[in-house]
Amino acid sequence: MVLIMSSSCKKWLDTQPRDGITRQGFWKTKEDIQAAVSGCYASLLAPPPGVGDRSLTENLFTFGEIRADMIDPGPGSLNEEKDIFDVNITQSNSLVRWSAFYRTINFCNTVLDNAPGVRDIDPTLTSEQLNAYLSEVLALRSMMYFYLVKSYRDVPLKLKATTKDTDLENLTVTPASQILAQIVTDLKRAEATAVVTYGNNRLDKGRVTKFTVNALLADVYLWMDNYQGCIEECNKIISSQRYAMQSATSAWYFNVFFTGSSAETIFEFNNATVNNPFYNLLVLPARKRFIASAYVASDVFPPDDVDPDRIFDIRADNFYRNSDFTISKWGTENPSFLNWQVYRITDVLLLKAEALAMTGGGAEALQTIADIRLRRNAITATEQTVDPADADGIVDYILAERGREFAFEGKRWFDLLRVAKRDNYRRLDLLTTVVSQTVSPALQQSAITKFKDINSHYFPIHEAEIFADPQLVQNPFYTK
């Protein structure tokens, strides 16, 4: 991949030309497109050489967990991280930088801008091949914007690449509703030309397929409270019969996370022995920045009250160490071969179950929960008896089960926020309960008061971005 290096450009969104792909000497063959698309995937795992910011996967973990109830500060926790735990976020907090997301977006935009022109140069590039590549980057760009909407709400929407100085521009924020509409449009376009299979199991899991698009669209629809749309997208994946839960054996964790490309996985970030960002974050003795919270041991994975040495949820045994609360899910070595799971079939089943619960399908939703619990050897202590007509009760049960199934996968805060904001924040109690569990007693009342302002549920735009782009408008909660 050819990169332009520039030190003169200090603009917003980290879309400097040094992160782009130049036309000169490139974009002449289908192999050039393949290399550029590979670069988009590579950006999901690690920053480019010479770029020292946090990896995307570290951001995915932190953004999705630090404001929820399943992790606590570790012995090496940074002051900026402790501020977020205490609901004391400011626009100067470096953890809220969005550069990793916009870097991948810019790579995707570069492919979308330049790849179609290769058809005029390389006669061996077919329309089918080109459209398949474009569907991949459309889906990846949509995924990045979806994370940004869930984390910041209103953000700049940039659909053209920045590859040279003249491409740099100031943009204001776009309302989340418009970005979500763009995501849906792009995913519909991507679905039409995405491949069903690459003919290789590892590629089918590590590259975007039609079913990756369906899973992402189902997730987006549920965030938008489009329950029927969510159910329809989930059904496309389920009816394909390409994915299945594995049995409750000790090999489950190894097959899904370490070996990867499992029968359960729809899309994962295939790890090619890169530096493990989670080693310092979660594992390094005396320096790890996050540990599992006490809530995980008491409510998420409690011990069996009859025989805790023999009867336990298979997820509890692999996700964290109860002896010292070390989160071991993403490996205890560096580098690591573990694969970051974006969507598995259990995610799709539980997304559908939540949509069913909200549309009168409570009995089917409860059966889905029971099926997953059976496959994971969930213990009776975490089983709930819920009326099939009690939508809120079923959704709460789903949230609890998603907490077990996707512990430490960067989903918890987004799950809680999705449900809490529904019906004009009818379930705000889900977020204030988190505060009562995670914030130190002296700061709890202040934190609860902050959470009553819905703008506080989203990150601020970092002050460096505001300074670089005067058209950006800060989240109003952070201008008080």
N, C-alpha and C positions, 0 to 999 in steps of 0.2 A: 504494500500500500504506500502510495506516495503522499507525503505530508508537506505542507508549506510551513516553514518556520518563520515566525515574526515576533519581534519583541516590542514593536511600536504600538500594537493595538491593545488597548486596555478597556474593552467594552464589556457590556453585560452578557449574561448567559453563557459565558465561557465558550462562545462560538467564534473565537479568533481563527484567522486563517490557518494557524499552526495545527488546528484540529480538523481541518478539512482535507479533501482529496482533490488534487489539481487536475485540470483538464489536459494540460500540456504533457504529452508523453503517456497519457492514460486514456481510458474510456475509448478504446479502439477494438477490443475483442470481448467475447463473452467471458473469457477467463479474467479480464479486468473487472467485470461485474461481479463474478464469483469472489474475487479477492476482496472487493469493496464490501460485499455482503458479509463475508467472513469477518471483516473488521468491525462491522456492526455487532456481531455476536461476541467478538473478543472484548469489546468495550463493556459488556455486561459483567465481565469477571475482574478486569483490572484496568486502571488508567493507562494511557499510552506511555511509552518510555519517556522519562523526563518530567512527567506530570505527577506531582506529589500529593494530590488530594485523595480523599477516601474513595475506596472502591464502591461500585454501585451496590454490590451485595451487602457491604457494611451499612450503607444507607438504608437498604431495604429492611435489614434487621432492626436497626435503630429506630427508624421512622415508625415501624409497625409494632414495636414492643415497648419503647421507653416510656410512653404515656399510658400504658395499660397496667395490668396487675400481676404479670407473670415473671418479671425480672426486678431485681433490686440493685443498688450501687454495690460494686465489688470493692476490694481493698485499693485498687488502682483507679477508681472512678475519677473522672475529670470534674472540675468545679462546674463546667458548663453542662455536663451530664446531670450532676446533682441539681442544678437549677431547673432543668426540665422535669426531673422527678418531683420537685417541689412546686411545680406549676409557676415557675418564676422565669419565664422565657423572655428574652429581649432580642431586638433585631441585630445585636452585635454578636450573638451566639454563633460560633463557627459551625456547629452541628447542623444548622438549618440551611447551609449552602446547597444549592440545587445544581451545581455545575455538572455532576456525573450524569444526571438525567438529560440535561440539555446537550451534553457532549454526544450521547447516543442518538438523541433526536437529530442533531446536526449531521452525524454520519448517515442516518437514514434519509434525511432530506437530500443529501448529496447524491445518493444512489437514485432517488426518485427524480431528481433534476437531470442527471447525466446519463443514466442507463438507457433511456429510450433512444437517444441519439446513436447508440452503438449499432442499432439495426441498419442504419444507413451505411455503415462501414464494414461490418462483419456479416456476410451473407449466410454464415453458418448458424447465426443466432435466430432461433425461431420465435414467433410471437408467443407461443406457449411457454418457452423457456423464460423470455423476458417478463411476462406477466407473473410467472411463478416467483421470480426474484422480487418483483415489485410487491407482491402480496406479503412476502416475508418481512420486508422493511416497513410496510404499512402497519403490519401487526405489531412489530417491535416499537415503532413510534407511538402507536396507540397505547401500548402498555406503559410506556414512559409517561405519556400525558395523563393516563389514568392514575398512576401513582402520584403525580403532581397535584391533580385535582383532589385526591383523597388527603393529601398532606397540606396543601396550601389553599385549596379551593380555587380562587381566581388567579390565573397565571398568564404570562404572555404566550400567545399562540403563534408560533413561527412555522410556516409550511414550506419555506424556501431555504436553501442551504446558504451558509456563510463560508465562502472559500477564498475570498480576497477582500482587500480593504474596502472596496466600493460596495461590498455586500452588507457592511455593518450598518445597522439602523437602530434607532430607539423605538421601542414598542411599549404601549400601555398594557395593562392586564386585560384579559378577556374573561367575561363571566363564565363560571364553571358550567352553566347550562349550555352555553355555546360550544365549549370544548367537548363536552360529553356528546353533543349532537355531531360534532366533527368526528369523534372517535367512532360512533355508530356508523356514520357514512363510510369511513375508511375501512372499518371491519367488514361491512357488507361487500365493499369492493374487493377486499382481500379474500373473503370467503369464495367469491366467484371463480378465482383463478389459483387458489392455493392447492398444493398437491395433497393427495390422500396419503401417499407413501413415497419415500425416496428409495425403497427397495432395500433398506438397511435399517435394522432396528435402532441402532444408536443414533443415526441421523434422524429417524422418525421421532425420537425423544428430545434431541438436542437442537433441532431446527423447527421452524414454524410449519405446521401442517394445517389442513382445514379444521382439524379438531382442536388445535391450539386456538384458532380464531373463534370457534364456537364457545370454548371455555371462557375466553376473555370477554366475549360479548355477553355471555350469561352473567358473568360477574358484574359487568357494567350495567346491564339491565336491572339486576337486583339492587345495585346502588341507586338507580333511578326510580326504584319502586315499580318497575315494569315487570310484574310477576309472570304474566303469560309469556312475554318475550323470553324471560329467563328459563322458564320451563321448556319452551320450544327448543332453545339452544342446547340445553342439557340433554333433551331427548335425542337430538342428533348424535351426540357422543355415545349415549347409553345404547341406542339401537344399533350402532355400528358393531357392537360386540368385540371391539378391539382392545378393550381395557377391562381388567378384573382385579378385585381385591385378592391379595394373597392370604394364605391361612395363618392362624395365630401360632407361629413357630418362632424360635430364636433367630432363624435366618431372615426374617422379614426385614429388619432394619438393615442388615448387610446388603440384601438384594436391592432395596430401594435406594438407599442413600450412598452406600460405598461402591458397589458394583455399578449401580445406576441402570437406566434404560429398562426398568422393570415393567411388568405387565400393568402395574398401577399407574405409571407415569404417563402423563399427556405431554408435558413440556418441562424440561429442566435445563439449567445452565450446566452443560457438560464441563467438568473441571479437568483441565489438562495439566495437572501438577503445577498450578500457580501458587504463589505465596498465599498462605491461609490467613485471611484477615481476622478470622475468629480465634486464632491462637492467642494473640495478645488481648483480644477483646474479652474472651470467655475462659481461657484455660491457664495461662501463665501464672504459676503460683505467686502469691503476694502482689501481683500486678494486674490481675484480670479486672476489667472495668465493670463487668456485670456478672451477677450470679442469679440463680433461680430464687424466686421469692418464697417466703414461708407459705404463702397461699397455695403454691404448687403442691407442696407436701401435704397440706391440710385438706384441700378441697379438690384439686385437679387430679392428683394421683395419691390418694390416701391409702394406707396399708390395709390389707384384708384383716378384718377383726377376728378371724378364726385361725388362719395359717398364713401370715404375711411372707414367710420364706418360700412357700410353694405356690401360692395363689396371688398373682399380680398381673396388672395390665402390661402387655408386652412393650407398650410405649414408655412406661415409667422406667423400665430397666435400661433403656437405650438413650433417652433424651437428656437425663441429668443424673448426677450422683447425689443420692440422698445424704451421704456422709458429710459432704462439705458444700453442697448446692452448686457444684461446678456444672455448667451446661456443656454437655459432651456431644450434643447432637451433630455438630459440624466438625467433629474430629478433635483429637487431642494431640495431633502431631502437626509439624510444619516442614515442608508443604503438605497439603492435604489432597486426597483424591475424591473427597465427598462432593456430591452433586447437589446444587441448590435446587430444591423442588419448587416450581412455579405453580403447576396444576397437576393434581393426581385425580384419579377417578373418585376418590372419597370427597374431594372438594366439590366436584360436580354434583355428586349425590346429595351433599348437604346444602349446596346452593338451591338445588331443586326442592329439597325438603322445606327450606325456609319459605320459598315462593308458594309451595303447596299449603303450608300452614296459614299463609296470609290470604288464601283463596278457597278455604273450606276443605282442603285435602289433608286434614290433620291425621287421619288414620294411616294414610300412605306415608306421611312424613315420619310418624312414630315407628313404622315398620322399617324405614330406612335407617333410623338411628339404631334400632335393635340389631339389624344386619351388620352394621359397622362395628358395634360393640362386641358382637359375637366373634368377628374376625380378629379383633384386637384383644380378646380375652379380658374385656373390661369387667371389673369386679362389682359385686352387688352393692357395695357401699356407694357407688356413683350412679346407680340406677335410679330413675325417677318414674313415678306413676303420674301420668298427665291425662286429663280429659281430652279426647280427640277434638272437641269443640273449643278448647282453650288455646287460641292462637298465640297469645303472649306466653303461656306456659310452655308450649311446644318450642317457640323460638328461643326461650331461655334454656331449654334442654339442648337445643341445637348449638347455642353459644357455648354451653358447657362441654359438649362433645367436640366442637371445633377447637376448644382450648386444649383438649387432650390430643386430638389428631394432629393439630398443626402447632403444637407448642414450640415456641422459639423460631418460627418460620416467617416472622414479620407480618402476621395477619391479625393478631389479637386486637390492637387498637382500632384497626379499620373495621373489624367485625362489630365491635362495640359501638363505634360511631355510626355505622350504617343503620343499626337497629335503633339507636338512641335518637337519631335525627328524623326518623320516620314519623309521619303524621304530625308535622310541626313540633317535633321534639316532645312527643308524648311520653317517651321513655328516657328522659334526661336522667332519671334515677340510676341508670346503668353507669353513667359516667361519674356521678357524685359518689356512688358506692366505691368506685375505684379509688377516688381521692381518700375516702375514709380508710382504705386498706393500705395505701402506699405512701401517703404524705405524712411527715412527722406531725405529732399531735399539736404542736405549737403553731403550725402553719395550716392546719386542716380547714379551719373556718374561712380563712382568706382564700384558700384554693377552691373551696366549694363556691364561694361568692364569684370568683373568676369564671368558673365553669358554667355559671348561669348566663353568662354572655356567650352566645354561640360562636362569636368570632374567635374566642379563645381556643376553640377546638382545632384550629388550623394554625400552622406555623406562620411567623412573620417572614416577609421578604428580607433577606440579609441586607444590612445597611450598605455594603459595598455595591450591591446591585442598584439600590436606590440612588447612590451617589453617581454611578456611571450612567444611569438612564433616568433623566429627570421626568420622563413621562410615566414611570412606574408609580402606582398608587399603593401605599402600604395598607395592609390589613388594619382596619380602624381600631381594633383592640390594642394595637401596639403603638398608637399615636396619642394615647391618653397621658 
